[in-house]
Amino acid sequence: MSFCSRVLLLGLGLALGCTKAPKVQVVGKLDMMERARKVEPSVDVILPKDINSGVRCKSDAGELVYGVGCQSAFLVKVGDIDLLAVEFDSEEHAQADALRLGQYYFANWLFDDVTGEPSLERFVKEAFGAVNPKASLPLEK
């Protein structure tokens, strides 16, 4: 192998070795509850009355209520107010649905029914560092 070939291979190896995949965070249910209770110890998941009720990713007709990648959804009581915590398969899908709905997200979770409710906005920001991607977009002219 010639000197030029070795230099080319070394340069290619360094270039590939230094690239990073985008950071994707997937957080489980137990970790989410732990984070929530550090900020608000009374946080609790409201269980559905039966197996056929509760918050769903799809309607009875099979249409998506929440976006692609929705895994499950939970009604969560924070103090005297409820929010919906929706688990997605990826941060990308949670962010896309948060943008569509104008709501907050953190990692692979969407927080619905939060925007416009100051105490819930404060809670998701403090407990999770959640952001509303729509709020950070420039205003249309």
ChimeraX commands (.cxc) that place a marker at each C-alpha (Angstrom):
marker #1 position 0.00,0.00,0.00 radius 0.5
marker #1 position 1.42,3.35,-1.00 radius 0.5
marker #1 position 2.01,6.26,1.36 radius 0.5
marker #1 position -0.81,8.28,-0.25 radius 0.5
marker #1 position -3.25,5.39,0.20 radius 0.5
marker #1 position -2.32,5.08,3.88 radius 0.5
marker #1 position -2.80,8.82,4.45 radius 0.5
marker #1 position -6.16,8.71,2.67 radius 0.5
marker #1 position -7.35,5.76,4.78 radius 0.5
marker #1 position -6.13,7.40,7.99 radius 0.5
marker #1 position -7.93,10.65,7.10 radius 0.5
marker #1 position -11.13,8.77,6.26 radius 0.5
marker #1 position -10.92,6.82,9.52 radius 0.5
marker #1 position -10.48,10.01,11.55 radius 0.5
marker #1 position -13.34,11.73,9.77 radius 0.5
marker #1 position -15.72,8.83,10.39 radius 0.5
marker #1 position -14.55,8.35,13.96 radius 0.5
marker #1 position -15.22,11.99,14.84 radius 0.5
marker #1 position -18.78,12.20,13.55 radius 0.5
marker #1 position -21.47,11.81,16.17 radius 0.5
marker #1 position -24.96,10.49,15.76 radius 0.5
marker #1 position -27.59,12.92,16.98 radius 0.5
marker #1 position -28.38,12.50,20.66 radius 0.5
marker #1 position -31.71,10.76,21.04 radius 0.5
marker #1 position -33.15,10.41,24.49 radius 0.5
marker #1 position -35.73,7.79,25.41 radius 0.5
marker #1 position -36.96,7.95,29.00 radius 0.5
marker #1 position -39.07,5.28,30.68 radius 0.5
marker #1 position -42.21,5.67,32.79 radius 0.5
marker #1 position -40.53,5.07,36.16 radius 0.5
marker #1 position -37.84,7.67,35.47 radius 0.5
marker #1 position -40.53,10.16,34.47 radius 0.5
marker #1 position -42.44,9.62,37.74 radius 0.5
marker #1 position -39.25,9.97,39.75 radius 0.5
marker #1 position -38.42,13.29,38.04 radius 0.5
marker #1 position -41.99,14.53,38.50 radius 0.5
marker #1 position -42.15,13.67,42.20 radius 0.5
marker #1 position -38.88,15.49,42.90 radius 0.5
marker #1 position -40.68,18.70,41.93 radius 0.5
marker #1 position -44.24,17.85,43.02 radius 0.5
marker #1 position -44.47,14.92,45.48 radius 0.5
marker #1 position -48.25,14.60,45.06 radius 0.5
marker #1 position -48.06,13.79,41.32 radius 0.5
marker #1 position -50.09,10.69,40.53 radius 0.5
marker #1 position -51.27,8.76,37.50 radius 0.5
marker #1 position -55.05,8.50,37.31 radius 0.5
marker #1 position -55.93,4.94,36.36 radius 0.5
marker #1 position -58.79,4.36,33.92 radius 0.5
marker #1 position -62.02,2.87,35.28 radius 0.5
marker #1 position -61.62,-0.22,33.10 radius 0.5
marker #1 position -59.42,-1.66,30.36 radius 0.5
marker #1 position -61.53,-0.08,27.60 radius 0.5
marker #1 position -61.42,3.49,28.91 radius 0.5
marker #1 position -58.63,5.97,29.41 radius 0.5
marker #1 position -56.46,7.99,27.05 radius 0.5
marker #1 position -55.57,6.26,23.78 radius 0.5
marker #1 position -53.20,6.85,20.91 radius 0.5
marker #1 position -55.95,5.95,18.40 radius 0.5
marker #1 position -59.67,6.62,18.33 radius 0.5
marker #1 position -62.19,3.75,18.25 radius 0.5
marker #1 position -62.32,4.27,14.48 radius 0.5
marker #1 position -58.57,3.62,14.27 radius 0.5
marker #1 position -57.57,7.22,13.50 radius 0.5
marker #1 position -54.49,8.60,15.25 radius 0.5
marker #1 position -55.36,10.93,18.11 radius 0.5
marker #1 position -51.66,11.44,18.70 radius 0.5
marker #1 position -49.00,11.23,16.03 radius 0.5
marker #1 position -46.94,8.44,14.57 radius 0.5
marker #1 position -44.96,6.53,17.17 radius 0.5
marker #1 position -47.44,7.00,20.04 radius 0.5
marker #1 position -46.97,4.11,22.48 radius 0.5
marker #1 position -49.31,4.96,25.37 radius 0.5
marker #1 position -50.93,7.89,27.14 radius 0.5
marker #1 position -51.70,8.65,30.77 radius 0.5
marker #1 position -53.84,11.11,32.67 radius 0.5
marker #1 position -51.63,12.67,35.36 radius 0.5
marker #1 position -52.79,14.74,38.33 radius 0.5
marker #1 position -50.44,17.58,39.27 radius 0.5
marker #1 position -51.84,19.32,42.33 radius 0.5
marker #1 position -55.45,20.12,41.44 radius 0.5
marker #1 position -54.93,20.07,37.66 radius 0.5
marker #1 position -54.62,17.22,35.14 radius 0.5
marker #1 position -52.37,16.86,32.12 radius 0.5
marker #1 position -51.88,14.13,29.56 radius 0.5
marker #1 position -48.47,12.48,29.34 radius 0.5
marker #1 position -48.05,10.71,26.00 radius 0.5
marker #1 position -45.17,8.29,25.47 radius 0.5
marker #1 position -43.64,8.02,21.98 radius 0.5
marker #1 position -41.13,5.61,20.50 radius 0.5
marker #1 position -38.66,8.45,19.83 radius 0.5
marker #1 position -37.84,12.02,20.69 radius 0.5
marker #1 position -38.34,12.95,17.03 radius 0.5
marker #1 position -41.96,11.76,17.06 radius 0.5
marker #1 position -42.73,13.45,20.41 radius 0.5
marker #1 position -41.26,16.73,19.15 radius 0.5
marker #1 position -43.21,16.55,15.88 radius 0.5
marker #1 position -46.52,16.04,17.70 radius 0.5
marker #1 position -45.70,18.78,20.23 radius 0.5
marker #1 position -45.15,21.14,17.30 radius 0.5
marker #1 position -48.40,20.04,15.64 radius 0.5
marker #1 position -50.40,20.48,18.85 radius 0.5
marker #1 position -48.57,23.53,20.21 radius 0.5
marker #1 position -47.72,21.66,23.42 radius 0.5
marker #1 position -44.60,20.77,25.43 radius 0.5
marker #1 position -42.29,17.77,25.08 radius 0.5
marker #1 position -39.28,16.23,26.80 radius 0.5
marker #1 position -37.29,13.38,25.28 radius 0.5
marker #1 position -39.86,10.86,23.96 radius 0.5
marker #1 position -42.78,12.36,25.94 radius 0.5
marker #1 position -45.46,14.87,24.93 radius 0.5
marker #1 position -47.34,16.85,27.61 radius 0.5
marker #1 position -50.80,17.70,26.33 radius 0.5
marker #1 position -53.29,20.17,27.85 radius 0.5
marker #1 position -50.38,22.17,29.32 radius 0.5
marker #1 position -50.06,25.25,27.10 radius 0.5
marker #1 position -51.97,28.19,28.56 radius 0.5
marker #1 position -52.04,26.70,32.06 radius 0.5
marker #1 position -49.23,28.56,33.92 radius 0.5
marker #1 position -48.85,26.11,36.81 radius 0.5
marker #1 position -48.56,23.12,34.44 radius 0.5
marker #1 position -46.17,24.98,32.12 radius 0.5
marker #1 position -43.98,25.79,35.14 radius 0.5
marker #1 position -44.15,22.17,36.33 radius 0.5
marker #1 position -43.10,20.51,33.04 radius 0.5
marker #1 position -40.30,23.04,32.55 radius 0.5
marker #1 position -38.96,22.55,36.08 radius 0.5
marker #1 position -39.40,18.77,36.35 radius 0.5
marker #1 position -38.29,17.83,32.84 radius 0.5
marker #1 position -36.84,20.87,31.10 radius 0.5
marker #1 position -39.72,20.50,28.64 radius 0.5
marker #1 position -40.03,22.92,25.74 radius 0.5
marker #1 position -42.79,24.03,23.43 radius 0.5
marker #1 position -41.30,23.94,19.93 radius 0.5
marker #1 position -44.07,26.15,18.55 radius 0.5
marker #1 position -43.26,28.90,21.06 radius 0.5
marker #1 position -39.69,29.10,19.76 radius 0.5
marker #1 position -40.71,29.58,16.11 radius 0.5
marker #1 position -40.59,33.11,14.66 radius 0.5
marker #1 position -43.95,34.78,14.16 radius 0.5
marker #1 position -45.32,34.64,10.63 radius 0.5
marker #1 position -45.66,37.97,8.83 radius 0.5
marker link #1:1,2 radius 0.2
marker link #1:2,3 radius 0.2
marker link #1:3,4 radius 0.2
marker link #1:4,5 radius 0.2
marker link #1:5,6 radius 0.2
marker link #1:6,7 radius 0.2
marker link #1:7,8 radius 0.2
marker link #1:8,9 radius 0.2
marker link #1:9,10 radius 0.2
marker link #1:10,11 radius 0.2
marker link #1:11,12 radius 0.2
marker link #1:12,13 radius 0.2
marker link #1:13,14 radius 0.2
marker link #1:14,15 radius 0.2
marker link #1:15,16 radius 0.2
marker link #1:16,17 radius 0.2
marker link #1:17,18 radius 0.2
marker link #1:18,19 radius 0.2
marker link #1:19,20 radius 0.2
marker link #1:20,21 radius 0.2
marker link #1:21,22 radius 0.2
marker link #1:22,23 radius 0.2
marker link #1:23,24 radius 0.2
marker link #1:24,25 radius 0.2
marker link #1:25,26 radius 0.2
marker link #1:26,27 radius 0.2
marker link #1:27,28 radius 0.2
marker link #1:28,29 radius 0.2
marker link #1:29,30 radius 0.2
marker link #1:30,31 radius 0.2
marker link #1:31,32 radius 0.2
marker link #1:32,33 radius 0.2
marker link #1:33,34 radius 0.2
marker link #1:34,35 radius 0.2
marker link #1:35,36 radius 0.2
marker link #1:36,37 radius 0.2
marker link #1:37,38 radius 0.2
marker link #1:38,39 radius 0.2
marker link #1:39,40 radius 0.2
marker link #1:40,41 radius 0.2
marker link #1:41,42 radius 0.2
marker link #1:42,43 radius 0.2
marker link #1:43,44 radius 0.2
marker link #1:44,45 radius 0.2
marker link #1:45,46 radius 0.2
marker link #1:46,47 radius 0.2
marker link #1:47,48 radius 0.2
marker link #1:48,49 radius 0.2
marker link #1:49,50 radius 0.2
marker link #1:50,51 radius 0.2
marker link #1:51,52 radius 0.2
marker link #1:52,53 radius 0.2
marker link #1:53,54 radius 0.2
marker link #1:54,55 radius 0.2
marker link #1:55,56 radius 0.2
marker link #1:56,57 radius 0.2
marker link #1:57,58 radius 0.2
marker link #1:58,59 radius 0.2
marker link #1:59,60 radius 0.2
marker link #1:60,61 radius 0.2
marker link #1:61,62 radius 0.2
marker link #1:62,63 radius 0.2
marker link #1:63,64 radius 0.2
marker link #1:64,65 radius 0.2
marker link #1:65,66 radius 0.2
marker link #1:66,67 radius 0.2
marker link #1:67,68 radius 0.2
marker link #1:68,69 radius 0.2
marker link #1:69,70 radius 0.2
marker link #1:70,71 radius 0.2
marker link #1:71,72 radius 0.2
marker link #1:72,73 radius 0.2
marker link #1:73,74 radius 0.2
marker link #1:74,75 radius 0.2
marker link #1:75,76 radius 0.2
marker link #1:76,77 radius 0.2
marker link #1:77,78 radius 0.2
marker link #1:78,79 radius 0.2
marker link #1:79,80 radius 0.2
marker link #1:80,81 radius 0.2
marker link #1:81,82 radius 0.2
marker link #1:82,83 radius 0.2
marker link #1:83,84 radius 0.2
marker link #1:84,85 radius 0.2
marker link #1:85,86 radius 0.2
marker link #1:86,87 radius 0.2
marker link #1:87,88 radius 0.2
marker link #1:88,89 radius 0.2
marker link #1:89,90 radius 0.2
marker link #1:90,91 radius 0.2
marker link #1:91,92 radius 0.2
marker link #1:92,93 radius 0.2
marker link #1:93,94 radius 0.2
marker link #1:94,95 radius 0.2
marker link #1:95,96 radius 0.2
marker link #1:96,97 radius 0.2
marker link #1:97,98 radius 0.2
marker link #1:98,99 radius 0.2
marker link #1:99,100 radius 0.2
marker link #1:100,101 radius 0.2
marker link #1:101,102 radius 0.2
marker link #1:102,103 radius 0.2
marker link #1:103,104 radius 0.2
marker link #1:104,105 radius 0.2
marker link #1:105,106 radius 0.2
marker link #1:106,107 radius 0.2
marker link #1:107,108 radius 0.2
marker link #1:108,109 radius 0.2
marker link #1:109,110 radius 0.2
marker link #1:110,111 radius 0.2
marker link #1:111,112 radius 0.2
marker link #1:112,113 radius 0.2
marker link #1:113,114 radius 0.2
marker link #1:114,115 radius 0.2
marker link #1:115,116 radius 0.2
marker link #1:116,117 radius 0.2
marker link #1:117,118 radius 0.2
marker link #1:118,119 radius 0.2
marker link #1:119,120 radius 0.2
marker link #1:120,121 radius 0.2
marker link #1:121,122 radius 0.2
marker link #1:122,123 radius 0.2
marker link #1:123,124 radius 0.2
marker link #1:124,125 radius 0.2
marker link #1:125,126 radius 0.2
marker link #1:126,127 radius 0.2
marker link #1:127,128 radius 0.2
marker link #1:128,129 radius 0.2
marker link #1:129,130 radius 0.2
marker link #1:130,131 radius 0.2
marker link #1:131,132 radius 0.2
marker link #1:132,133 radius 0.2
marker link #1:133,134 radius 0.2
marker link #1:134,135 radius 0.2
marker link #1:135,136 radius 0.2
marker link #1:136,137 radius 0.2
marker link #1:137,138 radius 0.2
marker link #1:138,139 radius 0.2
marker link #1:139,140 radius 0.2
marker link #1:140,141 radius 0.2
view
